[in-house]
Amino acid sequence: MKRALPDAALAMACRRGVIWFVAAALLALSGCATVRPSASQMAATTGPTAYKADPWERFNRAMFNFNEVVDVAVVKPLAMTYQAVVPRWARTGADNFFGNLGDLWSTANLVFQLKPKPALEMGMRVATNTVFGLLGVLDVAEEVGLERRSTEDFGQTLGRWGLNSGPYLVLPILGPSTLRDGAARVVDLKYSPGRIAFREPTDRTAATVLQVLNERGKLLNASRVLDDIALDKYIFVRDAYLARRRSLIYDGDPPDEPTPAGEAPSPAGNAAPTPVPEKK
Amino acid sequence: MFRRTLLAVTGLMIAGAAMVARAEPVAADVFVRTLSTEIIDVVKGDKAIQAGDLGRIRGLVDTKVMPFVNFDRMTAMSVGPQWRGATPDQRKRMLEEFKTLLVNTYSGALMQVKDQTVVVKPLRGGNGDGDVIVKSEVRGKGEPIQLDYRLEKAGEGWKIYDVNVGGFWVVEAYKGQFAKDLSTGGLDALIARLAEKNKANANGPKS
């Protein structure tokens, strides 16, 4: 989900084009909130689930809970209303329209990632939908075999370039991310559909709101399933996010991690000594 | 986004999990293709399953999926080292609760099966002996969803022992979920937690 940041701040950050500045800012921000730099302290405060990719678990959990509250109170009800009130054809049209502009940004990222063939295909898709699909409202490209193969964002591009993801980071409202992906998000937002399509700030804001409702609406069923299967939703979302991002960067074929056979170290629990099993 | 992925696919992950390879030895990718197709066909033809009828889904899982899943291995891997020290009774209860939890997952996901198809990618490397990974993709509206399987040889056929949904292996997922309870209270604590979760799922209103 995307959200409009204050335009002035965003524009300034982007004009400089220095995402490292943003990275540093994010780092500082998270640092302030956690104020718990030492590793041993960290292990002590976050307990057995301490996990090396998530040194800021305390902060992240707080932010995660905050996001959940906002979602339940505001975003989800609005998304449900949107689904109930707006007819399906209009929602599909909006989804396609945003999707097409998203594809444009994906195309750019595929170019940055030096993947000529996918970039060309995605570019053809955007061209087809823009010209023959009423500026993207209709997804005619899909019918001629140019379906969307992937969604590429700037975080993936940085990953492709070899930049490590850095620690896991839950962003306000935007949700699961990492230091790298959070910083890259600023660039993504600059080229978000609302900003590409509209000039007036009010139009842009309206487009962003619509897009958020659209995206959240598509997740209504998924979030229900998530509630059903997760014992600890925070950890589930975190592990799934990190695994998925890794997979995306390697286009679904990441190099093998330690085999899962039997007792490979678990991502979360390996720090904890195994207590004596309680036998009856 | 991965949530949508997770959901749409979990349904098909069962789909990945069923079909009989009777007589002669069958290649792992062929096995997965047949199984996926069969499950999807069953779901498409069954209104009760699409409506989320838990009993029906359980029936489908028991008859079409479980025979081709090495659920013991899956559970053992998810639990980790403590599985070795578990009593037969603990193991039995753990298997039951874990299965209930996963079937619950399916119920939501199977309802999402509509016009998707599964495309299984040809096996790469290996002569098909021992453990293999079969990759597939669920194609429907929107971008394809990655769905991979880890399989082991079982007699003339194959058994699935791990599933990857959109980049996330199920065993890896539950290792992360189980770790905390296992380290603080051992297997009994975990079983209790799962039982509680399953009970909540069974009673709780689906929001």
Interface residues (C-beta under 8 A of the other chain):
Chain A: G47 P48 T49 E147 R148 R149 S150 T151 E215 K218 L219 N221 A222 S223 R224 V225 L226 D227 D228 I229 A230 L231 D232 I235 F236 D239 A240 Y241 A243 R244 R245 R246 S247 L248 G252 D253 P254 P260 A261 G262 E263 S266 P267 A268 G269 N270 A272 P273 T274 P275 V276 P277 E278 K279 K280
Chain B: M1 F2 R3 R4 T5 L6 L7 A8 T10 A76 M77 G80 P81 Q82 G85 A86 T87 D89 Q90 L101 L102 N104 T105 G108 A109 M111 Q112 K135 R139 G142 E143 P144 Q146 R150 D162 G166 G167 F168 W169 V171 E172 A173 K175 G176 Q177 F178 A179 K180 D181 L182 S183 T184 G185 G186 L187 D188 R193 L194 K197 N201 K206 S207
